[in-house]
Amino acid sequence: MLQKPSSNIKTAAIETAAVIEELVGLARDMREARNAVEELNLTTTRGAFYDALEVNDSAVKVLGDENLRIIAA
């Protein structure tokens, strides 16, 4: 009777740990990106532009060519 709730708790704990691990990784990536922008002495806008270029096709699909042109300007 107690095994099923115990199993559910363990599964929830593992899922929570995975989410926390993902958030820690995201925070690390964001800090690294901010540090790179600062080291290159770029404005936030220019940093965002280069980030958009880094993802290539994804940026074009999401932002569209016209929006990338506007950002570049």
N, CA, C and O atoms as a Tripos MOL2 file, in Angstrom:
@<TRIPOS>MOLECULE
protein
  292   291    73     0     0
PROTEIN
NO_CHARGES

@<TRIPOS>ATOM
      1 N           0.8100   -1.1830    0.0000 N.3       1 MET1
      2 CA          0.0000    0.0000    0.0000 C.3       1 MET1
      3 C           0.8680    1.2680    0.0000 C.2       1 MET1
      4 O           0.5190    2.2670   -0.6300 O.2       1 MET1
      5 N           1.9780    1.2180    0.6980 N.am      2 LEU2
      6 CA          2.8640    2.3690    0.7860 C.3       2 LEU2
      7 C           3.8590    2.4430   -0.3700 C.2       2 LEU2
      8 O           4.4640    3.4900   -0.6010 O.2       2 LEU2
      9 N           4.0290    1.3570   -1.0830 N.am      3 GLN3
     10 CA          5.0190    1.3330   -2.1560 C.3       3 GLN3
     11 C           4.6400    2.2570   -3.3140 C.2       3 GLN3
     12 O           5.5080    2.9470   -3.8490 O.2       3 GLN3
     13 N           3.3880    2.2880   -3.7080 N.am      4 LYS4
     14 CA          2.9800    3.1090   -4.8400 C.3       4 LYS4
     15 C           3.1910    4.6080   -4.5560 C.2       4 LYS4
     16 O           3.8150    5.2870   -5.3720 O.2       4 LYS4
     17 N           2.6940    5.1470   -3.4290 N.am      5 PRO5
     18 CA          2.9820    6.5610   -3.1530 C.3       5 PRO5
     19 C           4.4740    6.8490   -3.0410 C.2       5 PRO5
     20 O           4.9320    7.9120   -3.4590 O.2       5 PRO5
     21 N           5.2230    5.9260   -2.4890 N.am      6 SER6
     22 CA          6.6640    6.0980   -2.3620 C.3       6 SER6
     23 C           7.3200    6.1730   -3.7350 C.2       6 SER6
     24 O           8.2230    6.9800   -3.9560 O.2       6 SER6
     25 N           6.8670    5.3380   -4.6470 N.am      7 SER7
     26 CA          7.3870    5.3450   -6.0130 C.3       7 SER7
     27 C           7.0430    6.6600   -6.7070 C.2       7 SER7
     28 O           7.8740    7.2230   -7.4200 O.2       7 SER7
     29 N           5.8260    7.1480   -6.5010 N.am      8 ASN8
     30 CA          5.4160    8.4230   -7.1020 C.3       8 ASN8
     31 C           6.2560    9.5820   -6.5610 C.2       8 ASN8
     32 O           6.6280   10.4840   -7.3110 O.2       8 ASN8
     33 N           6.5500    9.5570   -5.2790 N.am      9 ILE9
     34 CA          7.3730   10.6030   -4.6610 C.3       9 ILE9
     35 C           8.7790   10.5670   -5.2370 C.2       9 ILE9
     36 O           9.3540   11.6140   -5.5320 O.2       9 ILE9
     37 N           9.3380    9.3740   -5.4010 N.am     10 LYS10
     38 CA         10.6770    9.2490   -5.9750 C.3      10 LYS10
     39 C          10.7050    9.7840   -7.4000 C.2      10 LYS10
     40 O          11.6390   10.4880   -7.7820 O.2      10 LYS10
     41 N           9.6890    9.4540   -8.1860 N.am     11 THR11
     42 CA          9.6120    9.9290   -9.5710 C.3      11 THR11
     43 C           9.5090   11.4460   -9.6080 C.2      11 THR11
     44 O          10.1790   12.0920  -10.4140 O.2      11 THR11
     45 N           8.6830   12.0180   -8.7510 N.am     12 ALA12
     46 CA          8.5300   13.4740   -8.6980 C.3      12 ALA12
     47 C           9.8390   14.1340   -8.2810 C.2      12 ALA12
     48 O          10.1950   15.1890   -8.8070 O.2      12 ALA12
     49 N          10.5580   13.5220   -7.3410 N.am     13 ALA13
     50 CA         11.8310   14.0710   -6.8850 C.3      13 ALA13
     51 C          12.8630   14.0600   -8.0080 C.2      13 ALA13
     52 O          13.6350   15.0070   -8.1580 O.2      13 ALA13
     53 N          12.8750   12.9910   -8.7930 N.am     14 ILE14
     54 CA         13.8100   12.8910   -9.9230 C.3      14 ILE14
     55 C          13.4620   13.9440  -10.9700 C.2      14 ILE14
     56 O          14.3550   14.5870  -11.5210 O.2      14 ILE14
     57 N          12.1700   14.1260  -11.2500 N.am     15 GLU15
     58 CA         11.7530   15.1330  -12.2250 C.3      15 GLU15
     59 C          12.1050   16.5370  -11.7420 C.2      15 GLU15
     60 O          12.5430   17.3760  -12.5290 O.2      15 GLU15
     61 N          11.9120   16.7900  -10.4550 N.am     16 THR16
     62 CA         12.2490   18.0920   -9.8820 C.3      16 THR16
     63 C          13.7470   18.3360   -9.9750 C.2      16 THR16
     64 O          14.1780   19.4360  -10.3220 O.2      16 THR16
     65 N          14.5330   17.3320   -9.6730 N.am     17 ALA17
     66 CA         15.9860   17.4610   -9.7640 C.3      17 ALA17
     67 C          16.4190   17.7480  -11.1930 C.2      17 ALA17
     68 O          17.3400   18.5360  -11.4080 O.2      17 ALA17
     69 N          15.7790   17.1280  -12.1700 N.am     18 ALA18
     70 CA         16.1140   17.3620  -13.5710 C.3      18 ALA18
     71 C          15.7770   18.7940  -13.9800 C.2      18 ALA18
     72 O          16.5300   19.4220  -14.7250 O.2      18 ALA18
     73 N          14.6570   19.3070  -13.4980 N.am     19 VAL19
     74 CA         14.2670   20.6830  -13.8020 C.3      19 VAL19
     75 C          15.2700   21.6520  -13.1810 C.2      19 VAL19
     76 O          15.7000   22.6050  -13.8320 O.2      19 VAL19
     77 N          15.6390   21.4140  -11.9380 N.am     20 ILE20
     78 CA         16.6120   22.2790  -11.2670 C.3      20 ILE20
     79 C          17.9500   22.2410  -11.9880 C.2      20 ILE20
     80 O          18.5900   23.2790  -12.1610 O.2      20 ILE20
     81 N          18.3780   21.0630  -12.4090 N.am     21 GLU21
     82 CA         19.6320   20.9340  -13.1520 C.3      21 GLU21
     83 C          19.5720   21.7230  -14.4610 C.2      21 GLU21
     84 O          20.5430   22.3740  -14.8470 O.2      21 GLU21
     85 N          18.4340   21.6600  -15.1310 N.am     22 GLU22
     86 CA         18.2370   22.3950  -16.3830 C.3      22 GLU22
     87 C          18.2940   23.9030  -16.1270 C.2      22 GLU22
     88 O          18.8980   24.6370  -16.9100 O.2      22 GLU22
     89 N          17.6780   24.3680  -15.0480 N.am     23 LEU23
     90 CA         17.6900   25.7890  -14.7120 C.3      23 LEU23
     91 C          19.0970   26.2740  -14.3530 C.2      23 LEU23
     92 O          19.4870   27.3830  -14.7190 O.2      23 LEU23
     93 N          19.8460   25.4520  -13.6480 N.am     24 VAL24
     94 CA         21.2290   25.8000  -13.3110 C.3      24 VAL24
     95 C          22.0510   25.9230  -14.5930 C.2      24 VAL24
     96 O          22.8500   26.8490  -14.7290 O.2      24 VAL24
     97 N          21.8650   25.0110  -15.5180 N.am     25 GLY25
     98 CA         22.5730   25.0740  -16.8050 C.3      25 GLY25
     99 C          22.1930   26.3190  -17.5950 C.2      25 GLY25
    100 O          23.0520   26.9570  -18.2040 O.2      25 GLY25
    101 N          20.9250   26.6630  -17.5860 N.am     26 LEU26
    102 CA         20.4630   27.8630  -18.2820 C.3      26 LEU26
    103 C          21.0800   29.1140  -17.6620 C.2      26 LEU26
    104 O          21.5280   30.0080  -18.3790 O.2      26 LEU26
    105 N          21.1030   29.1780  -16.3340 N.am     27 ALA27
    106 CA         21.7080   30.3260  -15.6470 C.3      27 ALA27
    107 C          23.1910   30.4370  -15.9890 C.2      27 ALA27
    108 O          23.7000   31.5390  -16.1930 O.2      27 ALA27
    109 N          23.8820   29.3050  -16.0540 N.am     28 ARG28
    110 CA         25.3050   29.2920  -16.4100 C.3      28 ARG28
    111 C          25.5070   29.8230  -17.8290 C.2      28 ARG28
    112 O          26.3980   30.6360  -18.0760 O.2      28 ARG28
    113 N          24.6710   29.3550  -18.7540 N.am     29 ASP29
    114 CA         24.7640   29.8170  -20.1450 C.3      29 ASP29
    115 C          24.5060   31.3150  -20.2540 C.2      29 ASP29
    116 O          25.1790   32.0150  -21.0110 O.2      29 ASP29
    117 N          23.5280   31.8040  -19.4940 N.am     30 MET30
    118 CA         23.2050   33.2240  -19.5300 C.3      30 MET30
    119 C          24.3670   34.0540  -18.9710 C.2      30 MET30
    120 O          24.6980   35.1100  -19.5100 O.2      30 MET30
    121 N          24.9740   33.5770  -17.9050 N.am     31 ARG31
    122 CA         26.1190   34.2820  -17.3120 C.3      31 ARG31
    123 C          27.2960   34.3010  -18.2890 C.2      31 ARG31
    124 O          27.9600   35.3270  -18.4370 O.2      31 ARG31
    125 N          27.5540   33.1810  -18.9510 N.am     32 GLU32
    126 CA         28.6420   33.1210  -19.9250 C.3      32 GLU32
    127 C          28.3910   34.0680  -21.0910 C.2      32 GLU32
    128 O          29.3120   34.7270  -21.5720 O.2      32 GLU32
    129 N          27.1450   34.1340  -21.5430 N.am     33 ALA33
    130 CA         26.8000   35.0350  -22.6500 C.3      33 ALA33
    131 C          26.9970   36.4880  -22.2220 C.2      33 ALA33
    132 O          27.5440   37.2900  -22.9790 O.2      33 ALA33
    133 N          26.5560   36.8250  -21.0220 N.am     34 ARG34
    134 CA         26.7290   38.1880  -20.5290 C.3      34 ARG34
    135 C          28.2050   38.5380  -20.4040 C.2      34 ARG34
    136 O          28.6200   39.6370  -20.7710 O.2      34 ARG34
    137 N          28.9990   37.6010  -19.8860 N.am     35 ASN35
    138 CA         30.4360   37.8310  -19.7530 C.3      35 ASN35
    139 C          31.1000   38.0160  -21.1140 C.2      35 ASN35
    140 O          31.9840   38.8600  -21.2620 O.2      35 ASN35
    141 N          30.6810   37.2370  -22.1030 N.am     36 ALA36
    142 CA         31.2560   37.3640  -23.4470 C.3      36 ALA36
    143 C          30.9460   38.7300  -24.0330 C.2      36 ALA36
    144 O          31.8080   39.3560  -24.6500 O.2      36 ALA36
    145 N          29.7120   39.1960  -23.8420 N.am     37 VAL37
    146 CA         29.3260   40.5180  -24.3510 C.3      37 VAL37
    147 C          30.1700   41.5980  -23.6800 C.2      37 VAL37
    148 O          30.6350   42.5280  -24.3380 O.2      37 VAL37
    149 N          30.3640   41.4710  -22.3650 N.am     38 GLU38
    150 CA         31.1700   42.4530  -21.6300 C.3      38 GLU38
    151 C          32.6340   42.4170  -22.0630 C.2      38 GLU38
    152 O          33.2600   43.4610  -22.2410 O.2      38 GLU38
    153 N          33.1780   41.2070  -22.2310 N.am     39 GLU39
    154 CA         34.5850   41.0790  -22.6370 C.3      39 GLU39
    155 C          34.8320   41.6790  -24.0160 C.2      39 GLU39
    156 O          35.8960   42.2440  -24.2700 O.2      39 GLU39
    157 N          33.8530   41.5570  -24.9020 N.am     40 LEU40
    158 CA         33.9880   42.1060  -26.2530 C.3      40 LEU40
    159 C          33.5840   43.5760  -26.3120 C.2      40 LEU40
    160 O          33.6530   44.2060  -27.3670 O.2      40 LEU40
    161 N          33.1640   44.1140  -25.1710 N.am     41 ASN41
    162 CA         32.7500   45.5090  -25.0790 C.3      41 ASN41
    163 C          31.6170   45.8300  -26.0530 C.2      41 ASN41
    164 O          31.6210   46.8660  -26.7180 O.2      41 ASN41
    165 N          30.6400   44.9110  -26.1230 N.am     42 LEU42
    166 CA         29.4890   45.0900  -27.0000 C.3      42 LEU42
    167 C          28.3130   45.6440  -26.2040 C.2      42 LEU42
    168 O          28.1960   45.4100  -25.0010 O.2      42 LEU42
    169 N          27.4490   46.3770  -26.8880 N.am     43 THR43
    170 CA         26.1990   46.7740  -26.2480 C.3      43 THR43
    171 C          25.3150   45.5320  -26.1610 C.2      43 THR43
    172 O          25.5560   44.5310  -26.8360 O.2      43 THR43
    173 N          24.3030   45.6170  -25.3300 N.am     44 THR44
    174 CA         23.3580   44.5030  -25.2050 C.3      44 THR44
    175 C          22.7020   44.1940  -26.5400 C.2      44 THR44
    176 O          22.4860   43.0330  -26.8880 O.2      44 THR44
    177 N          22.3870   45.2530  -27.2870 N.am     45 THR45
    178 CA         21.7460   45.0750  -28.5950 C.3      45 THR45
    179 C          22.6570   44.3400  -29.5660 C.2      45 THR45
    180 O          22.2260   43.4230  -30.2640 O.2      45 THR45
    181 N          23.9240   44.7510  -29.6040 N.am     46 ARG46
    182 CA         24.8540   44.0670  -30.5100 C.3      46 ARG46
    183 C          25.0740   42.6250  -30.0780 C.2      46 ARG46
    184 O          25.1820   41.7310  -30.9180 O.2      46 ARG46
    185 N          25.1410   42.3980  -28.7760 N.am     47 GLY47
    186 CA         25.2720   41.0280  -28.2800 C.3      47 GLY47
    187 C          24.0980   40.1750  -28.7160 C.2      47 GLY47
    188 O          24.2760   39.0260  -29.1220 O.2      47 GLY47
    189 N          22.8890   40.7350  -28.6330 N.am     48 ALA48
    190 CA         21.6870   40.0060  -29.0620 C.3      48 ALA48
    191 C          21.7250   39.7160  -30.5510 C.2      48 ALA48
    192 O          21.3040   38.6490  -30.9970 O.2      48 ALA48
    193 N          22.2360   40.6780  -31.3200 N.am     49 PHE49
    194 CA         22.3420   40.4680  -32.7660 C.3      49 PHE49
    195 C          23.2730   39.3060  -33.0820 C.2      49 PHE49
    196 O          22.9390   38.4390  -33.8890 O.2      49 PHE49
    197 N          24.4380   39.2890  -32.4480 N.am     50 TYR50
    198 CA         25.3760   38.2030  -32.7110 C.3      50 TYR50
    199 C          24.8380   36.8680  -32.2160 C.2      50 TYR50
    200 O          25.1070   35.8290  -32.8210 O.2      50 TYR50
    201 N          24.0870   36.8840  -31.1290 N.am     51 ASP51
    202 CA         23.4370   35.6560  -30.6730 C.3      51 ASP51
    203 C          22.4540   35.1600  -31.7230 C.2      51 ASP51
    204 O          22.3700   33.9600  -31.9830 O.2      51 ASP51
    205 N          21.7060   36.0900  -32.3290 N.am     52 ALA52
    206 CA         20.7470   35.7130  -33.3680 C.3      52 ALA52
    207 C          21.4660   35.1080  -34.5680 C.2      52 ALA52
    208 O          20.9900   34.1400  -35.1620 O.2      52 ALA52
    209 N          22.6020   35.6750  -34.9160 N.am     53 LEU53
    210 CA         23.3650   35.1320  -36.0440 C.3      53 LEU53
    211 C          23.9190   33.7490  -35.7330 C.2      53 LEU53
    212 O          24.0420   32.9050  -36.6200 O.2      53 LEU53
    213 N          24.2490   33.5250  -34.4760 N.am     54 GLU54
    214 CA         24.8530   32.2590  -34.0820 C.3      54 GLU54
    215 C          23.9240   31.0840  -34.3430 C.2      54 GLU54
    216 O          24.3830   29.9920  -34.6800 O.2      54 GLU54
    217 N          22.6360   31.2950  -34.1910 N.am     55 VAL55
    218 CA         21.6930   30.1990  -34.3960 C.3      55 VAL55
    219 C          21.2300   30.0890  -35.8430 C.2      55 VAL55
    220 O          20.3580   29.2820  -36.1650 O.2      55 VAL55
    221 N          21.8160   30.9030  -36.7100 N.am     56 ASN56
    222 CA         21.6040   30.8560  -38.1560 C.3      56 ASN56
    223 C          20.1590   30.7190  -38.5940 C.2      56 ASN56
    224 O          19.3630   31.6430  -38.4320 O.2      56 ASN56
    225 N          19.8240   29.5730  -39.1440 N.am     57 ASP57
    226 CA         18.5040   29.3700  -39.7310 C.3      57 ASP57
    227 C          17.3900   29.5950  -38.7290 C.2      57 ASP57
    228 O          16.3280   30.1040  -39.0880 O.2      57 ASP57
    229 N          17.6120   29.2260  -37.4860 N.am     58 SER58
    230 CA         16.5830   29.4180  -36.4770 C.3      58 SER58
    231 C          16.2540   30.8940  -36.3290 C.2      58 SER58
    232 O          15.0850   31.2620  -36.2220 O.2      58 SER58
    233 N          17.2750   31.7410  -36.3220 N.am     59 ALA59
    234 CA         17.0410   33.1830  -36.1810 C.3      59 ALA59
    235 C          16.2520   33.7110  -37.3660 C.2      59 ALA59
    236 O          15.3310   34.5110  -37.2010 O.2      59 ALA59
    237 N          16.6050   33.2710  -38.5350 N.am     60 VAL60
    238 CA         15.9040   33.7430  -39.7290 C.3      60 VAL60
    239 C          14.4490   33.2830  -39.6900 C.2      60 VAL60
    240 O          13.5460   34.0480  -40.0300 O.2      60 VAL60
    241 N          14.2210   32.0520  -39.2830 N.am     61 LYS61
    242 CA         12.8500   31.5450  -39.2200 C.3      61 LYS61
    243 C          12.0350   32.2870  -38.1740 C.2      61 LYS61
    244 O          10.8700   32.6140  -38.4040 O.2      61 LYS61
    245 N          12.6490   32.5520  -37.0210 N.am     62 VAL62
    246 CA         11.9180   33.1950  -35.9350 C.3      62 VAL62
    247 C          11.7710   34.6940  -36.1730 C.2      62 VAL62
    248 O          10.6740   35.2380  -36.0550 O.2      62 VAL62
    249 N          12.8700   35.3600  -36.5070 N.am     63 LEU63
    250 CA         12.8580   36.8130  -36.6530 C.3      63 LEU63
    251 C          12.5260   37.2770  -38.0600 C.2      63 LEU63
    252 O          11.9670   38.3570  -38.2520 O.2      63 LEU63
    253 N          12.8680   36.4700  -39.0260 N.am     64 GLY64
    254 CA         12.6780   36.8640  -40.4150 C.3      64 GLY64
    255 C          13.8270   37.7400  -40.8770 C.2      64 GLY64
    256 O          14.4600   38.4190  -40.0680 O.2      64 GLY64
    257 N          14.0970   37.7290  -42.1640 N.am     65 ASP65
    258 CA         15.1990   38.4990  -42.7380 C.3      65 ASP65
    259 C          15.0590   39.9910  -42.4420 C.2      65 ASP65
    260 O          16.0410   40.6620  -42.1260 O.2      65 ASP65
    261 N          13.8350   40.5040  -42.5460 N.am     66 GLU66
    262 CA         13.6270   41.9510  -42.3480 C.3      66 GLU66
    263 C          13.9750   42.3720  -40.9200 C.2      66 GLU66
    264 O          14.6230   43.3980  -40.7140 O.2      66 GLU66
    265 N          13.5530   41.5940  -39.9500 N.am     67 ASN67
    266 CA         13.8780   41.9230  -38.5550 C.3      67 ASN67
    267 C          15.3860   41.8530  -38.3140 C.2      67 ASN67
    268 O          15.9320   42.6860  -37.5900 O.2      67 ASN67
    269 N          16.0560   40.8880  -38.9020 N.am     68 LEU68
    270 CA         17.5170   40.8150  -38.7500 C.3      68 LEU68
    271 C          18.1800   42.0300  -39.3880 C.2      68 LEU68
    272 O          19.1590   42.5520  -38.8550 O.2      68 LEU68
    273 N          17.6550   42.4830  -40.5210 N.am     69 ARG69
    274 CA         18.2040   43.6910  -41.1550 C.3      69 ARG69
    275 C          18.0340   44.9000  -40.2390 C.2      69 ARG69
    276 O          18.9390   45.7250  -40.1160 O.2      69 ARG69
    277 N          16.8710   44.9990  -39.6000 N.am     70 ILE70
    278 CA         16.6010   46.1120  -38.6850 C.3      70 ILE70
    279 C          17.5560   46.0430  -37.4990 C.2      70 ILE70
    280 O          18.1090   47.0650  -37.0950 O.2      70 ILE70
    281 N          17.7530   44.8720  -36.9460 N.am     71 ILE71
    282 CA         18.6680   44.7170  -35.8170 C.3      71 ILE71
    283 C          20.0830   45.0840  -36.2440 C.2      71 ILE71
    284 O          20.8000   45.7580  -35.5050 O.2      71 ILE71
    285 N          20.4870   44.6450  -37.4300 N.am     72 ALA72
    286 CA         21.8320   44.9420  -37.9240 C.3      72 ALA72
    287 C          22.0370   46.4370  -38.0880 C.2      72 ALA72
    288 O          23.1190   46.9590  -37.8190 O.2      72 ALA72
    289 N          21.0030   47.1160  -38.5270 N.am     73 ALA73
    290 CA         21.1150   48.5670  -38.7150 C.3      73 ALA73
    291 C          21.2690   49.2540  -37.3870 C.2      73 ALA73
    292 O          21.3790   50.4790  -37.3350 O.2      73 ALA73
@<TRIPOS>BOND
     1     1     2 1
     2     2     3 1
     3     3     4 2
     4     3     5 am
     5     5     6 1
     6     6     7 1
     7     7     8 2
     8     7     9 am
     9     9    10 1
    10    10    11 1
    11    11    12 2
    12    11    13 am
    13    13    14 1
    14    14    15 1
    15    15    16 2
    16    15    17 am
    17    17    18 1
    18    18    19 1
    19    19    20 2
    20    19    21 am
    21    21    22 1
    22    22    23 1
    23    23    24 2
    24    23    25 am
    25    25    26 1
    26    26    27 1
    27    27    28 2
    28    27    29 am
    29    29    30 1
    30    30    31 1
    31    31    32 2
    32    31    33 am
    33    33    34 1
    34    34    35 1
    35    35    36 2
    36    35    37 am
    37    37    38 1
    38    38    39 1
    39    39    40 2
    40    39    41 am
    41    41    42 1
    42    42    43 1
    43    43    44 2
    44    43    45 am
    45    45    46 1
    46    46    47 1
    47    47    48 2
    48    47    49 am
    49    49    50 1
    50    50    51 1
    51    51    52 2
    52    51    53 am
    53    53    54 1
    54    54    55 1
    55    55    56 2
    56    55    57 am
    57    57    58 1
    58    58    59 1
    59    59    60 2
    60    59    61 am
    61    61    62 1
    62    62    63 1
    63    63    64 2
    64    63    65 am
    65    65    66 1
    66    66    67 1
    67    67    68 2
    68    67    69 am
    69    69    70 1
    70    70    71 1
    71    71    72 2
    72    71    73 am
    73    73    74 1
    74    74    75 1
    75    75    76 2
    76    75    77 am
    77    77    78 1
    78    78    79 1
    79    79    80 2
    80    79    81 am
    81    81    82 1
    82    82    83 1
    83    83    84 2
    84    83    85 am
    85    85    86 1
    86    86    87 1
    87    87    88 2
    88    87    89 am
    89    89    90 1
    90    90    91 1
    91    91    92 2
    92    91    93 am
    93    93    94 1
    94    94    95 1
    95    95    96 2
    96    95    97 am
    97    97    98 1
    98    98    99 1
    99    99   100 2
   100    99   101 am
   101   101   102 1
   102   102   103 1
   103   103   104 2
   104   103   105 am
   105   105   106 1
   106   106   107 1
   107   107   108 2
   108   107   109 am
   109   109   110 1
   110   110   111 1
   111   111   112 2
   112   111   113 am
   113   113   114 1
   114   114   115 1
   115   115   116 2
   116   115   117 am
   117   117   118 1
   118   118   119 1
   119   119   120 2
   120   119   121 am
   121   121   122 1
   122   122   123 1
   123   123   124 2
   124   123   125 am
   125   125   126 1
   126   126   127 1
   127   127   128 2
   128   127   129 am
   129   129   130 1
   130   130   131 1
   131   131   132 2
   132   131   133 am
   133   133   134 1
   134   134   135 1
   135   135   136 2
   136   135   137 am
   137   137   138 1
   138   138   139 1
   139   139   140 2
   140   139   141 am
   141   141   142 1
   142   142   143 1
   143   143   144 2
   144   143   145 am
   145   145   146 1
   146   146   147 1
   147   147   148 2
   148   147   149 am
   149   149   150 1
   150   150   151 1
   151   151   152 2
   152   151   153 am
   153   153   154 1
   154   154   155 1
   155   155   156 2
   156   155   157 am
   157   157   158 1
   158   158   159 1
   159   159   160 2
   160   159   161 am
   161   161   162 1
   162   162   163 1
   163   163   164 2
   164   163   165 am
   165   165   166 1
   166   166   167 1
   167   167   168 2
   168   167   169 am
   169   169   170 1
   170   170   171 1
   171   171   172 2
   172   171   173 am
   173   173   174 1
   174   174   175 1
   175   175   176 2
   176   175   177 am
   177   177   178 1
   178   178   179 1
   179   179   180 2
   180   179   181 am
   181   181   182 1
   182   182   183 1
   183   183   184 2
   184   183   185 am
   185   185   186 1
   186   186   187 1
   187   187   188 2
   188   187   189 am
   189   189   190 1
   190   190   191 1
   191   191   192 2
   192   191   193 am
   193   193   194 1
   194   194   195 1
   195   195   196 2
   196   195   197 am
   197   197   198 1
   198   198   199 1
   199   199   200 2
   200   199   201 am
   201   201   202 1
   202   202   203 1
   203   203   204 2
   204   203   205 am
   205   205   206 1
   206   206   207 1
   207   207   208 2
   208   207   209 am
   209   209   210 1
   210   210   211 1
   211   211   212 2
   212   211   213 am
   213   213   214 1
   214   214   215 1
   215   215   216 2
   216   215   217 am
   217   217   218 1
   218   218   219 1
   219   219   220 2
   220   219   221 am
   221   221   222 1
   222   222   223 1
   223   223   224 2
   224   223   225 am
   225   225   226 1
   226   226   227 1
   227   227   228 2
   228   227   229 am
   229   229   230 1
   230   230   231 1
   231   231   232 2
   232   231   233 am
   233   233   234 1
   234   234   235 1
   235   235   236 2
   236   235   237 am
   237   237   238 1
   238   238   239 1
   239   239   240 2
   240   239   241 am
   241   241   242 1
   242   242   243 1
   243   243   244 2
   244   243   245 am
   245   245   246 1
   246   246   247 1
   247   247   248 2
   248   247   249 am
   249   249   250 1
   250   250   251 1
   251   251   252 2
   252   251   253 am
   253   253   254 1
   254   254   255 1
   255   255   256 2
   256   255   257 am
   257   257   258 1
   258   258   259 1
   259   259   260 2
   260   259   261 am
   261   261   262 1
   262   262   263 1
   263   263   264 2
   264   263   265 am
   265   265   266 1
   266   266   267 1
   267   267   268 2
   268   267   269 am
   269   269   270 1
   270   270   271 1
   271   271   272 2
   272   271   273 am
   273   273   274 1
   274   274   275 1
   275   275   276 2
   276   275   277 am
   277   277   278 1
   278   278   279 1
   279   279   280 2
   280   279   281 am
   281   281   282 1
   282   282   283 1
   283   283   284 2
   284   283   285 am
   285   285   286 1
   286   286   287 1
   287   287   288 2
   288   287   289 am
   289   289   290 1
   290   290   291 1
   291   291   292 2
@<TRIPOS>SUBSTRUCTURE
     1 MET1         2 RESIDUE 1 A MET
     2 LEU2         6 RESIDUE 1 A LEU
     3 GLN3        10 RESIDUE 1 A GLN
     4 LYS4        14 RESIDUE 1 A LYS
     5 PRO5        18 RESIDUE 1 A PRO
     6 SER6        22 RESIDUE 1 A SER
     7 SER7        26 RESIDUE 1 A SER
     8 ASN8        30 RESIDUE 1 A ASN
     9 ILE9        34 RESIDUE 1 A ILE
    10 LYS10       38 RESIDUE 1 A LYS
    11 THR11       42 RESIDUE 1 A THR
    12 ALA12       46 RESIDUE 1 A ALA
    13 ALA13       50 RESIDUE 1 A ALA
    14 ILE14       54 RESIDUE 1 A ILE
    15 GLU15       58 RESIDUE 1 A GLU
    16 THR16       62 RESIDUE 1 A THR
    17 ALA17       66 RESIDUE 1 A ALA
    18 ALA18       70 RESIDUE 1 A ALA
    19 VAL19       74 RESIDUE 1 A VAL
    20 ILE20       78 RESIDUE 1 A ILE
    21 GLU21       82 RESIDUE 1 A GLU
    22 GLU22       86 RESIDUE 1 A GLU
    23 LEU23       90 RESIDUE 1 A LEU
    24 VAL24       94 RESIDUE 1 A VAL
    25 GLY25       98 RESIDUE 1 A GLY
    26 LEU26      102 RESIDUE 1 A LEU
    27 ALA27      106 RESIDUE 1 A ALA
    28 ARG28      110 RESIDUE 1 A ARG
    29 ASP29      114 RESIDUE 1 A ASP
    30 MET30      118 RESIDUE 1 A MET
    31 ARG31      122 RESIDUE 1 A ARG
    32 GLU32      126 RESIDUE 1 A GLU
    33 ALA33      130 RESIDUE 1 A ALA
    34 ARG34      134 RESIDUE 1 A ARG
    35 ASN35      138 RESIDUE 1 A ASN
    36 ALA36      142 RESIDUE 1 A ALA
    37 VAL37      146 RESIDUE 1 A VAL
    38 GLU38      150 RESIDUE 1 A GLU
    39 GLU39      154 RESIDUE 1 A GLU
    40 LEU40      158 RESIDUE 1 A LEU
    41 ASN41      162 RESIDUE 1 A ASN
    42 LEU42      166 RESIDUE 1 A LEU
    43 THR43      170 RESIDUE 1 A THR
    44 THR44      174 RESIDUE 1 A THR
    45 THR45      178 RESIDUE 1 A THR
    46 ARG46      182 RESIDUE 1 A ARG
    47 GLY47      186 RESIDUE 1 A GLY
    48 ALA48      190 RESIDUE 1 A ALA
    49 PHE49      194 RESIDUE 1 A PHE
    50 TYR50      198 RESIDUE 1 A TYR
    51 ASP51      202 RESIDUE 1 A ASP
    52 ALA52      206 RESIDUE 1 A ALA
    53 LEU53      210 RESIDUE 1 A LEU
    54 GLU54      214 RESIDUE 1 A GLU
    55 VAL55      218 RESIDUE 1 A VAL
    56 ASN56      222 RESIDUE 1 A ASN
    57 ASP57      226 RESIDUE 1 A ASP
    58 SER58      230 RESIDUE 1 A SER
    59 ALA59      234 RESIDUE 1 A ALA
    60 VAL60      238 RESIDUE 1 A VAL
    61 LYS61      242 RESIDUE 1 A LYS
    62 VAL62      246 RESIDUE 1 A VAL
    63 LEU63      250 RESIDUE 1 A LEU
    64 GLY64      254 RESIDUE 1 A GLY
    65 ASP65      258 RESIDUE 1 A ASP
    66 GLU66      262 RESIDUE 1 A GLU
    67 ASN67      266 RESIDUE 1 A ASN
    68 LEU68      270 RESIDUE 1 A LEU
    69 ARG69      274 RESIDUE 1 A ARG
    70 ILE70      278 RESIDUE 1 A ILE
    71 ILE71      282 RESIDUE 1 A ILE
    72 ALA72      286 RESIDUE 1 A ALA
    73 ALA73      290 RESIDUE 1 A ALA
